[in-house]
Amino acid sequence: MKKFSPPQMKEVSFPTPYTPHPLSSQENQERIIINQIVYLEILCYFIVSFFSFSTPKN
């Protein structure tokens, strides 16, 4: 019978926030900035619409 040996641990590199790839990091930053801009636009829209509805009309 063959002697059982546990599988050898191999070093596997996972991309983590601390070791970003240059391209993916730049893409992620652009995506985050775009998401923030969209969020701000939506927020401004709701604020403006809220104030326009809440102000008394003469």
N, C-alpha and C positions, 0 to 999 in steps of 0.2 A: 504494500500500500504506500501511496505517496504521502509524505509528511505534510500536514497542513501548515501553510505559512500565511500569515495575514498580509493583505495587499500593502505594498510599500506606499508610503505617503509621498506624493509628488508635489513640488511647489507649483502652485497655480496662481497666476497673477490676475486679480480682479481689478477692474477700474474702480477706484474709490475717489471721493471728492478731494482727497489729499494728493493723489497722483493722476491728475486729469490729462487726457490727451489734448494737445493744442487745438486741434480742429473741433473736437466735440465740446471742449470748454467754450470756445468762441461761439459755437452754435447755441449752446445752452444759455450763454449770456444774452445773445440776441433774442432768443425765445423768451427769456425772463423779462427783458426790457419791453418787448412787444406786448406780453401779457400785462405788464404794469400799465402801459399806455392805454390799452383797451379797458382795463379796470378803472383807470382814472377817467376816461371818457364816459363810461357808464355811470360812474359816481357823479360826475359833473352834470350829466343829463338828468339824473334823479333829483339832484339838489335844485337845479334850475326849474324843473317841472314842479317840484314841491313848492318853491317860493312863488312861482307864477300862479299856482292854484290857491295858495294860502293867502295871498295879498288881497285885500278887499278892492273890488272894482268900483270906480266912481262913475 
